[in-house]
């Protein structure tokens, strides 16, 4: 059988690796230029103010590649304290407009400003009464003319060798969305506790948990008085649920004076100095490191690692131990 003739694209010789890398760099440079060329003006500031004043939700919409960017912007806003949702413009025309209310603010993303699916929504959004902010190339396109506010991107050269695939323009949209979300975040009360509330499953969120959420407390918090014997202390450590490798030692007023650990017991055994009748107050480690219940788990983890210890007492403002944080608790919470 005669061999099939290869077409021009298939027959083209593949460039060398150095040329491939060089072209990849030109793509990054093109996208970097697009981002650096963004000139934030009064429209950007007004958009931030409108989001801060919004009594409803920030609805973000876009079609195609800008649609994926819109989803990311909405997710960033939501995760940093601004109620937000993404609405697909085509689905919106088939009922999802019901997700949008008068008090909402709509961010519409389209570089050309001529995206048909978005333009079809404008009359309905007007009737609903929601404000519309257009993230688009300039003030002269149909989307810009139908919006209440325009945040212009300016002319952008795509990184695509054909000049067609959204590349630099979507990079610019994404950067603009991040700038918007972070400026909103910087302008409203939102701290690490709030961040942890919206990120409970990830490692970041777990590290932002409070010590009180993972510490051993109540019956699981081993306490002995300094006047009790070593035998009493070992018995408390043994019968405490979870069998922690330490006991917190308190004075007659219930304030922390020291800690006794499995390691202390092993050292006594190694030096043949075990006297189970001895007062634990004479054997304990005095002035141990402590943490507060409201401290972040991430900070407590650094204390454990820095001191190379496995347990740290948790004390209140009066110096009374209210819990014990064990390295096993951090492993169970997947912080370590």
TIPA-212077 format. One record per residue (C-alpha): x, y, z; residue number from 1; residue in one letter. Coordinates in nm, 2 decimals. Layout:
+--------+--------+--------+-----+---+
!      u !      v !      w !   k ! r !
+--------+--------+--------+-----+---+
!      X !      Y !      Z ! NUM ! A !
...
+--------+--------+--------+-----+---+
# end
This chain:
+--------+--------+--------+-----+---+
!      u !      v !      w !   k ! r !
+--------+--------+--------+-----+---+
!   0.00 !   0.00 !   0.00 !   1 ! X !
!   0.13 !   0.35 !  -0.08 !   2 ! X !
!   0.23 !   0.54 !   0.23 !   3 ! X !
!   0.00 !   0.83 !   0.34 !   4 ! X !
!   0.14 !   1.17 !   0.26 !   5 ! X !
!   0.19 !   1.37 !   0.58 !   6 ! X !
!   0.03 !   1.72 !   0.59 !   7 ! X !
!   0.23 !   2.03 !   0.64 !   8 ! X !
!   0.17 !   2.05 !   1.02 !   9 ! X !
!   0.27 !   1.69 !   1.08 !  10 ! X !
!   0.57 !   1.71 !   0.85 !  11 ! X !
!   0.70 !   2.02 !   1.03 !  12 ! X !
!   1.02 !   1.94 !   1.21 !  13 ! X !
!   0.99 !   1.98 !   1.59 !  14 ! X !
!   1.21 !   2.27 !   1.73 !  15 ! X !
!   1.50 !   2.19 !   1.96 !  16 ! X !
!   1.45 !   2.19 !   2.33 !  17 ! X !
!   1.63 !   2.53 !   2.38 !  18 ! X !
!   1.39 !   2.69 !   2.13 !  19 ! X !
!   1.09 !   2.53 !   2.31 !  20 ! X !
!   1.21 !   2.68 !   2.64 !  21 ! X !
!   1.27 !   3.02 !   2.48 !  22 ! X !
!   0.92 !   3.03 !   2.33 !  23 ! X !
!   0.77 !   2.93 !   2.67 !  24 ! X !
!   0.95 !   3.23 !   2.82 !  25 ! X !
!   0.80 !   3.46 !   2.56 !  26 ! X !
!   0.46 !   3.35 !   2.67 !  27 ! X !
!   0.54 !   3.43 !   3.03 !  28 ! X !
!   0.68 !   3.76 !   2.93 !  29 ! X !
!   0.37 !   3.85 !   2.73 !  30 ! X !
!   0.14 !   3.76 !   3.02 !  31 ! X !
!   0.36 !   3.95 !   3.26 !  32 ! X !
!   0.34 !   4.26 !   3.04 !  33 ! X !
!  -0.03 !   4.23 !   3.03 !  34 ! X !
!  -0.06 !   4.22 !   3.40 !  35 ! X !
!   0.19 !   4.51 !   3.46 !  36 ! X !
!   0.01 !   4.72 !   3.20 !  37 ! X !
!  -0.31 !   4.72 !   3.40 !  38 ! X !
!  -0.37 !   5.08 !   3.51 !  39 ! X !
!  -0.60 !   5.07 !   3.82 !  40 ! X !
!  -0.81 !   5.39 !   3.82 !  41 ! X !
!  -1.12 !   5.53 !   3.98 !  42 ! X !
!  -1.33 !   5.25 !   3.85 !  43 ! X !
!  -1.13 !   5.00 !   4.05 !  44 ! X !
!  -1.17 !   5.20 !   4.36 !  45 ! X !
!  -1.54 !   5.24 !   4.31 !  46 ! X !
!  -1.58 !   4.86 !   4.25 !  47 ! X !
!  -1.41 !   4.80 !   4.59 !  48 ! X !
!  -1.64 !   5.04 !   4.76 !  49 ! X !
!  -1.94 !   4.88 !   4.60 !  50 ! X !
!  -1.84 !   4.54 !   4.72 !  51 ! X !
!  -1.77 !   4.67 !   5.07 !  52 ! X !
!  -2.12 !   4.83 !   5.07 !  53 ! X !
!  -2.30 !   4.54 !   4.91 !  54 ! X !
!  -2.59 !   4.41 !   5.12 !  55 ! X !
!  -2.63 !   4.10 !   4.91 !  56 ! X !
!  -2.38 !   3.88 !   4.73 !  57 ! X !
!  -2.11 !   3.94 !   4.47 !  58 ! X !
!  -2.22 !   3.74 !   4.17 !  59 ! X !
!  -1.93 !   3.68 !   3.92 !  60 ! X !
!  -2.00 !   3.56 !   3.56 !  61 ! X !
!  -1.80 !   3.49 !   3.25 !  62 ! X !
!  -1.81 !   3.26 !   2.95 !  63 ! X !
!  -1.55 !   3.03 !   2.82 !  64 ! X !
!  -1.20 !   3.09 !   2.97 !  65 ! X !
!  -1.31 !   3.41 !   3.15 !  66 ! X !
!  -1.57 !   3.19 !   3.30 !  67 ! X !
!  -1.31 !   2.98 !   3.47 !  68 ! X !
!  -1.14 !   3.30 !   3.59 !  69 ! X !
!  -1.48 !   3.42 !   3.72 !  70 ! X !
!  -1.52 !   3.10 !   3.93 !  71 ! X !
!  -1.18 !   3.15 !   4.08 !  72 ! X !
!  -1.25 !   3.52 !   4.17 !  73 ! X !
!  -1.58 !   3.42 !   4.33 !  74 ! X !
!  -1.41 !   3.15 !   4.53 !  75 ! X !
!  -1.14 !   3.39 !   4.65 !  76 ! X !
!  -1.40 !   3.65 !   4.75 !  77 ! X !
!  -1.61 !   3.38 !   4.94 !  78 ! X !
!  -1.31 !   3.24 !   5.12 !  79 ! X !
!  -1.20 !   3.58 !   5.25 !  80 ! X !
!  -1.53 !   3.69 !   5.39 !  81 ! X !
!  -1.73 !   3.83 !   5.09 !  82 ! X !
!  -2.04 !   3.63 !   5.02 !  83 ! X !
!  -2.01 !   3.54 !   4.65 !  84 ! X !
!  -2.13 !   3.29 !   4.39 !  85 ! X !
!  -2.05 !   3.21 !   4.03 !  86 ! X !
!  -2.33 !   3.21 !   3.77 !  87 ! X !
!  -2.28 !   3.06 !   3.43 !  88 ! X !
!  -2.43 !   3.32 !   3.18 !  89 ! X !
!  -2.58 !   3.05 !   2.96 !  90 ! X !
!  -2.75 !   2.88 !   3.25 !  91 ! X !
!  -2.86 !   3.21 !   3.39 !  92 ! X !
!  -3.08 !   3.26 !   3.08 !  93 ! X !
!  -3.25 !   2.93 !   3.16 !  94 ! X !
!  -3.35 !   3.00 !   3.51 !  95 ! X !
!  -3.03 !   3.07 !   3.71 !  96 ! X !
!  -3.11 !   3.44 !   3.71 !  97 ! X !
!  -3.33 !   3.34 !   4.00 !  98 ! X !
!  -3.01 !   3.32 !   4.20 !  99 ! X !
!  -2.95 !   3.70 !   4.16 ! 100 ! X !
!  -3.13 !   3.96 !   4.38 ! 101 ! X !
!  -3.17 !   4.33 !   4.38 ! 102 ! X !
!  -2.91 !   4.38 !   4.65 ! 103 ! X !
!  -2.65 !   4.18 !   4.47 ! 104 ! X !
!  -2.35 !   4.31 !   4.27 ! 105 ! X !
!  -2.27 !   4.15 !   3.94 ! 106 ! X !
!  -1.91 !   4.13 !   3.81 ! 107 ! X !
!  -1.92 !   4.05 !   3.44 ! 108 ! X !
!  -1.59 !   3.93 !   3.28 ! 109 ! X !
!  -1.54 !   3.97 !   2.90 ! 110 ! X !
!  -1.22 !   4.10 !   2.74 ! 111 ! X !
!  -1.40 !   4.18 !   2.41 ! 112 ! X !
!  -1.72 !   4.30 !   2.58 ! 113 ! X !
!  -1.91 !   4.13 !   2.30 ! 114 ! X !
!  -1.98 !   3.79 !   2.47 ! 115 ! X !
!  -2.34 !   3.71 !   2.35 ! 116 ! X !
!  -2.44 !   3.51 !   2.65 ! 117 ! X !
!  -2.35 !   3.79 !   2.89 ! 118 ! X !
!  -2.51 !   4.06 !   2.67 ! 119 ! X !
!  -2.84 !   3.87 !   2.68 ! 120 ! X !
!  -2.84 !   3.90 !   3.06 ! 121 ! X !
!  -2.81 !   4.27 !   3.08 ! 122 ! X !
!  -3.18 !   4.36 !   3.03 ! 123 ! X !
!  -3.29 !   4.11 !   3.29 ! 124 ! X !
!  -3.03 !   4.22 !   3.54 ! 125 ! X !
!  -3.16 !   4.58 !   3.49 ! 126 ! X !
!  -3.51 !   4.46 !   3.57 ! 127 ! X !
!  -3.38 !   4.28 !   3.88 ! 128 ! X !
!  -3.21 !   4.59 !   3.99 ! 129 ! X !
!  -2.86 !   4.45 !   4.06 ! 130 ! X !
!  -2.56 !   4.67 !   3.98 ! 131 ! X !
!  -2.33 !   4.56 !   3.70 ! 132 ! X !
!  -1.95 !   4.60 !   3.70 ! 133 ! X !
!  -1.78 !   4.52 !   3.37 ! 134 ! X !
!  -1.43 !   4.39 !   3.36 ! 135 ! X !
!  -1.36 !   4.44 !   2.99 ! 136 ! X !
!  -1.12 !   4.59 !   2.74 ! 137 ! X !
!  -1.25 !   4.95 !   2.72 ! 138 ! X !
!  -1.55 !   5.18 !   2.76 ! 139 ! X !
!  -1.66 !   5.15 !   2.40 ! 140 ! X !
!  -1.79 !   4.79 !   2.37 ! 141 ! X !
!  -2.15 !   4.67 !   2.43 ! 142 ! X !
!  -2.09 !   4.52 !   2.77 ! 143 ! X !
!  -1.93 !   4.85 !   2.89 ! 144 ! X !
!  -2.22 !   5.05 !   2.76 ! 145 ! X !
!  -2.47 !   4.83 !   2.94 ! 146 ! X !
!  -2.28 !   4.83 !   3.28 ! 147 ! X !
!  -2.31 !   5.07 !   3.57 ! 148 ! X !
!  -1.93 !   5.07 !   3.61 ! 149 ! X !
!  -1.63 !   4.97 !   3.40 ! 150 ! X !
!  -1.30 !   4.85 !   3.52 ! 151 ! X !
!  -1.10 !   4.86 !   3.19 ! 152 ! X !
!  -0.82 !   4.62 !   3.10 ! 153 ! X !
!  -0.68 !   4.82 !   2.81 ! 154 ! X !
!  -0.55 !   4.66 !   2.49 ! 155 ! X !
!  -0.39 !   4.32 !   2.55 ! 156 ! X !
!  -0.18 !   4.12 !   2.31 ! 157 ! X !
!  -0.25 !   3.75 !   2.35 ! 158 ! X !
!   0.04 !   3.51 !   2.41 ! 159 ! X !
!  -0.11 !   3.26 !   2.16 ! 160 ! X !
!   0.10 !   3.23 !   1.84 ! 161 ! X !
!  -0.23 !   3.27 !   1.64 ! 162 ! X !
!  -0.33 !   3.57 !   1.85 ! 163 ! X !
!  -0.66 !   3.40 !   1.93 ! 164 ! X !
!  -0.66 !   3.18 !   2.24 ! 165 ! X !
!  -0.73 !   3.37 !   2.56 ! 166 ! X !
!  -0.40 !   3.37 !   2.75 ! 167 ! X !
!  -0.26 !   3.71 !   2.84 ! 168 ! X !
!  -0.61 !   3.85 !   2.87 ! 169 ! X !
!  -0.72 !   3.58 !   3.12 ! 170 ! X !
!  -0.40 !   3.62 !   3.31 ! 171 ! X !
!  -0.48 !   3.99 !   3.34 ! 172 ! X !
!  -0.84 !   3.92 !   3.44 ! 173 ! X !
!  -0.72 !   3.68 !   3.71 ! 174 ! X !
!  -0.47 !   3.93 !   3.85 ! 175 ! X !
!  -0.73 !   4.20 !   3.84 ! 176 ! X !
!  -0.97 !   3.98 !   4.04 ! 177 ! X !
!  -0.70 !   3.90 !   4.30 ! 178 ! X !
!  -0.62 !   4.27 !   4.33 ! 179 ! X !
!  -0.99 !   4.34 !   4.38 ! 180 ! X !
!  -1.04 !   4.06 !   4.64 ! 181 ! X !
!  -0.73 !   4.14 !   4.84 ! 182 ! X !
!  -0.81 !   4.51 !   4.85 ! 183 ! X !
!  -1.15 !   4.43 !   4.98 ! 184 ! X !
!  -1.00 !   4.20 !   5.24 ! 185 ! X !
!  -0.75 !   4.47 !   5.35 ! 186 ! X !
!  -1.04 !   4.71 !   5.39 ! 187 ! X !
!  -1.27 !   4.51 !   5.62 ! 188 ! X !
!  -1.23 !   4.33 !   5.95 ! 189 ! X !
!  -1.12 !   3.98 !   5.87 ! 190 ! X !
!  -0.85 !   3.80 !   6.07 ! 191 ! X !
!  -0.68 !   3.46 !   6.10 ! 192 ! X !
!  -0.97 !   3.32 !   6.30 ! 193 ! X !
!  -1.21 !   3.42 !   6.03 ! 194 ! X !
!  -0.98 !   3.26 !   5.77 ! 195 ! X !
!  -0.97 !   2.94 !   5.97 ! 196 ! X !
!  -1.35 !   2.94 !   5.99 ! 197 ! X !
!  -1.38 !   2.93 !   5.61 ! 198 ! X !
!  -1.09 !   2.68 !   5.57 ! 199 ! X !
!  -1.14 !   2.40 !   5.82 ! 200 ! X !
!  -1.03 !   2.11 !   5.61 ! 201 ! X !
!  -0.70 !   2.22 !   5.46 ! 202 ! X !
!  -0.36 !   2.23 !   5.64 ! 203 ! X !
!  -0.38 !   2.61 !   5.65 ! 204 ! X !
!  -0.71 !   2.60 !   5.83 ! 205 ! X !
!  -0.60 !   2.32 !   6.07 ! 206 ! X !
!  -0.29 !   2.53 !   6.16 ! 207 ! X !
!  -0.52 !   2.82 !   6.24 ! 208 ! X !
!  -0.73 !   2.62 !   6.48 ! 209 ! X !
!  -0.71 !   2.72 !   6.85 ! 210 ! X !
!  -0.53 !   2.50 !   7.11 ! 211 ! X !
!  -0.86 !   2.47 !   7.30 ! 212 ! X !
!  -1.01 !   2.28 !   7.01 ! 213 ! X !
!  -0.75 !   2.00 !   7.02 ! 214 ! X !
!  -0.61 !   1.99 !   7.37 ! 215 ! X !
!  -0.69 !   1.72 !   7.63 ! 216 ! X !
!  -0.92 !   1.86 !   7.90 ! 217 ! X !
!  -1.14 !   1.74 !   8.18 ! 218 ! X !
!  -1.07 !   1.38 !   8.27 ! 219 ! X !
!  -0.82 !   1.36 !   7.99 ! 220 ! X !
!  -0.60 !   1.63 !   8.15 ! 221 ! X !
!  -0.37 !   1.46 !   8.40 ! 222 ! X !
!  -0.32 !   1.67 !   8.71 ! 223 ! X !
!  -0.12 !   1.59 !   9.03 ! 224 ! X !
!  -0.03 !   1.79 !   9.34 ! 225 ! X !
!   0.33 !   1.86 !   9.41 ! 226 ! X !
!   0.29 !   1.69 !   9.75 ! 227 ! X !
!   0.18 !   1.36 !   9.59 ! 228 ! X !
!   0.43 !   1.08 !   9.54 ! 229 ! X !
!   0.59 !   0.95 !   9.23 ! 230 ! X !
!   0.37 !   0.64 !   9.25 ! 231 ! X !
!   0.06 !   0.86 !   9.26 ! 232 ! X !
!   0.18 !   1.05 !   8.95 ! 233 ! X !
!   0.25 !   0.74 !   8.75 ! 234 ! X !
!  -0.09 !   0.60 !   8.85 ! 235 ! X !
!  -0.26 !   0.92 !   8.73 ! 236 ! X !
!  -0.07 !   0.91 !   8.40 ! 237 ! X !
!  -0.16 !   0.54 !   8.35 ! 238 ! X !
!  -0.53 !   0.57 !   8.42 ! 239 ! X !
!  -0.59 !   0.90 !   8.23 ! 240 ! X !
!  -0.78 !   0.84 !   7.91 ! 241 ! X !
!  -0.55 !   0.84 !   7.61 ! 242 ! X !
!  -0.25 !   0.77 !   7.85 ! 243 ! X !
!  -0.06 !   1.09 !   7.79 ! 244 ! X !
!   0.31 !   1.08 !   7.84 ! 245 ! X !
!   0.31 !   1.35 !   8.10 ! 246 ! X !
!   0.13 !   1.49 !   8.41 ! 247 ! X !
!   0.09 !   1.86 !   8.50 ! 248 ! X !
!   0.19 !   1.93 !   8.86 ! 249 ! X !
!   0.00 !   2.20 !   9.06 ! 250 ! X !
!   0.04 !   2.36 !   9.40 ! 251 ! X !
!  -0.23 !   2.37 !   9.67 ! 252 ! X !
!  -0.41 !   2.66 !   9.49 ! 253 ! X !
!  -0.43 !   2.46 !   9.16 ! 254 ! X !
!  -0.16 !   2.67 !   8.98 ! 255 ! X !
!   0.10 !   2.52 !   8.76 ! 256 ! X !
!   0.44 !   2.45 !   8.92 ! 257 ! X !
!   0.59 !   2.19 !   8.69 ! 258 ! X !
!   0.55 !   1.89 !   8.47 ! 259 ! X !
!   0.66 !   1.53 !   8.50 ! 260 ! X !
!   0.70 !   1.31 !   8.18 ! 261 ! X !
!   0.77 !   0.96 !   8.08 ! 262 ! X !
!   1.11 !   1.08 !   7.98 ! 263 ! X !
!   1.17 !   1.20 !   8.34 ! 264 ! X !
!   1.08 !   0.85 !   8.47 ! 265 ! X !
!   1.31 !   0.68 !   8.22 ! 266 ! X !
!   1.60 !   0.90 !   8.33 ! 267 ! X !
!   1.54 !   0.81 !   8.69 ! 268 ! X !
!   1.54 !   0.44 !   8.60 ! 269 ! X !
!   1.86 !   0.47 !   8.40 ! 270 ! X !
!   2.03 !   0.63 !   8.70 ! 271 ! X !
!   1.88 !   0.39 !   8.95 ! 272 ! X !
!   1.72 !   0.67 !   9.13 ! 273 ! X !
!   1.36 !   0.56 !   9.13 ! 274 ! X !
!   1.19 !   0.61 !   9.46 ! 275 ! X !
!   0.81 !   0.58 !   9.42 ! 276 ! X !
!   0.76 !   0.73 !   9.77 ! 277 ! X !
!   0.94 !   1.05 !   9.67 ! 278 ! X !
!   0.73 !   1.37 !   9.63 ! 279 ! X !
!   0.68 !   1.44 !   9.26 ! 280 ! X !
!   0.75 !   1.81 !   9.34 ! 281 ! X !
!   1.11 !   1.72 !   9.39 ! 282 ! X !
!   1.14 !   1.53 !   9.06 ! 283 ! X !
!   0.94 !   1.74 !   8.82 ! 284 ! X !
!   1.07 !   1.99 !   8.56 ! 285 ! X !
!   0.99 !   2.34 !   8.70 ! 286 ! X !
!   0.88 !   2.64 !   8.50 ! 287 ! X !
!   0.79 !   2.44 !   8.19 ! 288 ! X !
!   0.69 !   2.60 !   7.86 ! 289 ! X !
!   0.31 !   2.66 !   7.84 ! 290 ! X !
!   0.05 !   2.78 !   7.59 ! 291 ! X !
!  -0.28 !   2.95 !   7.63 ! 292 ! X !
!  -0.61 !   2.80 !   7.52 ! 293 ! X !
!  -0.67 !   3.07 !   7.26 ! 294 ! X !
!  -0.32 !   3.03 !   7.11 ! 295 ! X !
!  -0.31 !   2.90 !   6.75 ! 296 ! X !
!  -0.22 !   2.54 !   6.70 ! 297 ! X !
!   0.04 !   2.65 !   6.46 ! 298 ! X !
!   0.22 !   2.85 !   6.73 ! 299 ! X !
!   0.20 !   2.57 !   6.98 ! 300 ! X !
!   0.34 !   2.33 !   6.72 ! 301 ! X !
!   0.65 !   2.56 !   6.68 ! 302 ! X !
!   0.69 !   2.55 !   7.06 ! 303 ! X !
!   0.69 !   2.17 !   7.07 ! 304 ! X !
!   0.93 !   2.15 !   6.78 ! 305 ! X !
!   1.16 !   2.42 !   6.90 ! 306 ! X !
!   1.19 !   2.27 !   7.25 ! 307 ! X !
!   1.19 !   1.91 !   7.12 ! 308 ! X !
!   0.92 !   1.81 !   7.36 ! 309 ! X !
!   0.60 !   1.60 !   7.31 ! 310 ! X !
!   0.36 !   1.77 !   7.56 ! 311 ! X !
!   0.30 !   2.12 !   7.67 ! 312 ! X !
!   0.05 !   2.23 !   7.95 ! 313 ! X !
!  -0.23 !   2.47 !   7.86 ! 314 ! X !
!  -0.28 !   2.73 !   8.12 ! 315 ! X !
!  -0.53 !   3.01 !   8.18 ! 316 ! X !
!  -0.45 !   3.37 !   8.28 ! 317 ! X !
!  -0.43 !   3.27 !   8.64 ! 318 ! X !
!  -0.17 !   3.01 !   8.57 ! 319 ! X !
!  -0.41 !   2.72 !   8.63 ! 320 ! X !
!  -0.37 !   2.42 !   8.39 ! 321 ! X !
!  -0.69 !   2.38 !   8.19 ! 322 ! X !
!  -0.55 !   2.12 !   7.94 ! 323 ! X !
!  -0.26 !   1.94 !   7.80 ! 324 ! X !
!  -0.15 !   1.95 !   7.43 ! 325 ! X !
!   0.02 !   1.63 !   7.32 ! 326 ! X !
!   0.21 !   1.58 !   6.99 ! 327 ! X !
!  -0.03 !   1.29 !   6.92 ! 328 ! X !
!  -0.32 !   1.53 !   6.93 ! 329 ! X !
!  -0.15 !   1.73 !   6.65 ! 330 ! X !
!  -0.09 !   1.42 !   6.44 ! 331 ! X !
!  -0.46 !   1.32 !   6.49 ! 332 ! X !
!  -0.56 !   1.67 !   6.38 ! 333 ! X !
!  -0.33 !   1.63 !   6.07 ! 334 ! X !
!  -0.14 !   1.95 !   6.17 ! 335 ! X !
!   0.19 !   1.75 !   6.16 ! 336 ! X !
+--------+--------+--------+-----+---+
# end
